[in-house]
Amino acid sequence: MMTQTFQCILTAAAIFSFTTTSVQGTESNPPWQEEFGISKCNLLTTGQNPYFVLEPGFQLILGGGDTKLQITVLNETKTVDGVITRVVEEKEWVDGELHEIARNYFAICEGTKDLFYFGEDVDFYEKGQVIKHDGSWLAGVNGNKAGLMMPGSPVVGMKYYQEVAPGVAMDRAEIVSLDETCKTPAGMFSRCMKVKEGTPIEVFTKEYKYHAPGIGLIRDDDLLLIQHGFINDK
């Protein structure tokens, strides 16, 4: 597994006061957005915005320590809450053994390029056998709603829910920077977006992710991008 010291240089930190009526907040502490006007969008299963490629065959591979993460946009769709979504598969290996497979369901707004997250089916593995499905959820079931995975026009200070499945999955993100320079085994990337993610279900848990323009996720905590691009037969 290739590993390399990760470097990020913060060159701008202007804070944007993001407002919404869905969750209360203050000027110094913007609210967490959980309503996104999805019904007004023409939702597509293929497309891309500055930090996410939703096109069949696109793949990212990240690694670090004993862990490997492979993210692939599949040539498959699934209808969730009445919306045709694109399936994005995440596979994770630990110490060379399969640990988790998640099938994530996304659709992109044609006009705004906002990428919406409609849920996931998760399988955790132990010694080749599925042992649990923790974190699985679908929009339209048990009051769950689609969240915003990646805004089409991100601004520093934006705070939004990526998952809206109370009691099961409530991941949320805050955009910290749009001007990071990041070094990974796959190369050096500029104008990267830094995002802090957490959840009210586990208030003390947080992680930082970095996304490069035209590519997407290049760092997930200690996992760094190893390779990216389109593959065949997906």
C-alpha positions as CSV (number, residue, x, y, z in Angstrom):
1,M,0.0,0.0,0.0
2,M,1.4,3.4,-1.0
3,T,1.6,6.0,1.7
4,Q,3.0,9.5,1.7
5,T,3.0,12.4,4.1
6,F,0.0,14.7,3.3
7,Q,0.5,18.4,3.2
8,C,-2.3,21.0,3.1
9,I,-1.6,24.8,3.1
10,L,-4.5,27.0,4.0
11,T,-4.3,30.2,2.1
12,A,-7.8,31.6,2.6
13,A,-10.4,31.4,5.4
14,A,-13.2,33.9,4.7
15,I,-16.4,32.8,6.5
16,F,-19.7,33.0,4.7
17,S,-22.9,33.4,6.8
18,F,-25.2,30.8,5.3
19,T,-28.9,31.2,6.2
20,T,-31.9,28.8,6.1
21,T,-35.2,28.5,7.8
22,S,-34.9,24.8,8.4
23,V,-32.7,24.8,11.5
24,Q,-32.2,27.8,13.8
25,G,-28.8,29.5,14.1
26,T,-27.1,32.8,14.6
27,E,-25.0,35.1,12.5
28,S,-21.8,33.8,14.1
29,N,-23.0,30.2,14.1
30,P,-24.8,29.5,10.9
31,P,-27.6,26.8,11.0
32,W,-27.4,23.4,9.5
33,Q,-29.4,23.2,6.3
34,E,-31.7,20.2,5.9
35,E,-34.1,21.5,3.3
36,F,-32.8,21.7,-0.3
37,G,-35.7,22.3,-2.7
38,I,-35.1,19.0,-4.3
39,S,-38.7,18.9,-5.7
40,K,-37.8,21.9,-7.9
41,C,-34.8,20.1,-9.5
42,N,-34.7,18.1,-12.7
43,L,-32.7,15.2,-11.2
44,L,-30.3,13.3,-13.4
45,T,-28.3,10.1,-12.8
46,T,-25.2,11.3,-14.7
47,G,-23.2,14.5,-14.5
48,Q,-20.7,16.3,-12.4
49,N,-20.1,19.4,-10.3
50,P,-16.7,20.9,-9.4
51,Y,-15.9,18.3,-6.7
52,F,-17.9,15.2,-7.7
53,V,-17.9,13.0,-10.9
54,L,-21.1,11.1,-11.2
55,E,-20.3,9.3,-14.5
56,P,-20.3,5.5,-14.9
57,G,-16.8,4.0,-14.8
58,F,-15.2,6.8,-12.8
59,Q,-13.2,5.4,-9.9
60,L,-11.1,6.6,-7.0
61,I,-8.7,4.5,-5.0
62,L,-7.4,5.7,-1.6
63,G,-5.1,4.0,0.9
64,G,-3.2,4.5,4.1
65,G,-1.8,2.1,6.8
66,D,-3.7,-1.2,6.6
67,T,-6.8,0.2,4.8
68,K,-7.8,0.5,1.1
69,L,-10.9,2.3,-0.1
70,Q,-12.2,1.9,-3.7
71,I,-15.1,4.2,-4.9
72,T,-16.7,3.3,-8.2
73,V,-19.6,4.9,-10.1
74,L,-21.4,1.9,-11.4
75,N,-23.4,1.5,-14.6
76,E,-26.5,0.8,-12.4
77,T,-29.4,2.8,-11.2
78,K,-31.9,2.3,-8.3
79,T,-35.3,4.0,-7.8
80,V,-35.4,5.5,-4.2
81,D,-38.3,7.6,-3.0
82,G,-39.6,7.9,-6.6
83,V,-36.3,9.1,-7.9
84,I,-34.0,7.2,-10.3
85,T,-30.6,7.4,-8.7
86,R,-27.1,6.4,-9.7
87,V,-25.4,3.6,-7.7
88,V,-21.9,4.5,-6.4
89,E,-20.1,1.5,-4.8
90,E,-17.6,1.9,-1.9
91,K,-15.4,-1.1,-1.0
92,E,-13.1,-1.1,2.0
93,W,-10.4,-3.6,2.8
94,V,-8.5,-3.8,6.1
95,D,-5.4,-5.9,6.3
96,G,-6.2,-7.3,2.9
97,E,-9.6,-8.6,3.9
98,L,-12.9,-7.2,2.8
99,H,-14.4,-5.1,5.6
100,E,-17.4,-3.2,4.0
101,I,-19.3,-2.7,0.8
102,A,-21.7,0.2,0.6
103,R,-24.0,1.0,-2.3
104,N,-24.8,4.7,-2.3
105,Y,-27.6,6.3,-4.2
106,F,-27.1,9.8,-5.8
107,A,-28.8,12.1,-8.2
108,I,-27.6,15.5,-9.5
109,C,-29.7,18.6,-10.1
110,E,-29.4,19.6,-13.7
111,G,-29.7,23.3,-13.0
112,T,-27.7,23.8,-9.8
113,K,-25.4,20.8,-10.0
114,D,-26.2,20.0,-6.4
115,L,-25.5,16.3,-5.7
116,F,-28.2,14.7,-3.5
117,Y,-27.8,11.6,-1.4
118,F,-30.8,9.3,-1.3
119,G,-29.4,6.6,1.0
120,E,-27.2,3.5,1.1
121,D,-27.3,-0.2,1.6
122,V,-24.4,-1.4,3.7
123,D,-22.8,-4.8,4.2
124,F,-20.1,-5.3,6.9
125,Y,-17.9,-8.4,6.4
126,E,-16.0,-10.7,8.7
127,K,-14.0,-13.6,7.3
128,G,-15.9,-13.3,4.0
129,Q,-19.4,-13.3,5.6
130,V,-21.8,-10.5,6.0
131,I,-22.3,-9.8,9.7
132,K,-24.4,-6.6,9.9
133,H,-25.9,-3.7,7.9
134,D,-25.4,-0.8,10.3
135,G,-25.9,2.6,8.7
136,S,-28.2,1.5,6.0
137,W,-31.1,3.9,5.2
138,L,-33.3,5.0,2.3
139,A,-35.0,8.3,1.6
140,G,-38.8,8.0,1.8
141,V,-38.6,5.2,4.5
142,N,-39.5,5.9,8.2
143,G,-39.5,9.6,7.6
144,N,-36.0,9.7,6.1
145,K,-35.2,12.4,3.6
146,A,-32.4,12.9,1.0
147,G,-29.5,15.0,2.0
148,L,-27.0,17.2,0.1
149,M,-23.8,15.3,-0.5
150,M,-22.0,18.0,-2.5
151,P,-23.2,21.5,-3.4
152,G,-22.8,22.6,-7.0
153,S,-21.6,26.1,-5.9
154,P,-19.8,25.5,-2.6
155,V,-19.0,28.5,-0.4
156,V,-16.8,28.6,2.8
157,G,-19.1,28.4,5.8
158,M,-21.9,26.4,4.3
159,K,-23.2,23.8,6.8
160,Y,-25.6,21.1,5.6
161,Y,-26.9,17.6,6.3
162,Q,-25.7,14.9,4.0
163,E,-28.0,12.3,5.5
164,V,-31.4,12.8,7.1
165,A,-32.3,9.5,8.7
166,P,-33.0,10.2,12.4
167,G,-31.5,7.8,14.8
168,V,-29.7,5.9,12.0
169,A,-27.6,8.3,9.8
170,M,-27.3,12.1,10.3
171,D,-24.0,12.9,8.8
172,R,-23.4,16.6,8.2
173,A,-20.7,18.8,6.6
174,E,-19.2,22.2,7.0
175,I,-17.0,23.7,4.2
176,V,-13.9,25.0,5.9
177,S,-11.8,26.1,2.9
178,L,-11.8,26.2,-0.9
179,D,-8.1,27.0,-1.3
180,E,-6.0,24.1,0.0
181,T,-2.9,22.8,-1.7
182,C,-2.7,19.0,-1.2
183,K,0.0,16.4,-1.8
184,T,-1.0,12.8,-2.2
185,P,0.7,9.7,-3.8
186,A,-1.4,10.5,-6.9
187,G,0.1,14.0,-7.2
188,M,-0.2,17.6,-6.0
189,F,-3.6,19.3,-6.2
190,S,-4.5,22.9,-5.8
191,R,-7.7,24.8,-5.0
192,C,-8.9,21.8,-3.0
193,M,-12.0,22.0,-0.8
194,K,-11.6,21.1,2.9
195,V,-14.8,19.8,4.6
196,K,-15.3,19.0,8.3
197,E,-17.8,16.1,8.8
198,G,-19.6,15.0,11.9
199,T,-23.0,13.8,13.2
200,P,-25.3,14.8,16.1
201,I,-25.6,11.1,16.9
202,E,-22.0,11.1,18.0
203,V,-21.3,14.7,18.8
204,F,-17.6,14.2,19.6
205,T,-16.8,12.4,16.3
206,K,-15.5,14.4,13.4
207,E,-13.3,13.9,10.4
208,Y,-11.8,16.0,7.6
209,K,-12.1,15.3,3.9
210,Y,-10.4,17.1,1.0
211,H,-11.8,17.2,-2.5
212,A,-9.9,18.3,-5.7
213,P,-11.5,20.1,-8.6
214,G,-12.5,17.7,-11.4
215,I,-11.6,14.6,-9.4
216,G,-13.4,14.5,-6.0
217,L,-12.2,12.9,-2.8
218,I,-8.5,12.9,-2.4
219,R,-8.1,12.5,1.3
220,D,-10.4,10.9,4.0
221,D,-8.6,11.4,7.3
222,D,-5.5,9.2,6.9
223,L,-6.5,7.8,3.5
224,L,-4.8,9.5,0.6
225,L,-5.6,9.3,-3.1
226,I,-3.5,6.6,-5.0
227,Q,-5.1,6.7,-8.4
228,H,-8.2,8.0,-10.2
229,G,-9.8,7.9,-13.6
230,F,-12.2,5.9,-15.8
231,I,-12.2,2.1,-15.9
232,N,-13.8,-0.4,-18.2
233,D,-16.7,-2.8,-17.6
234,K,-18.4,-0.7,-14.9
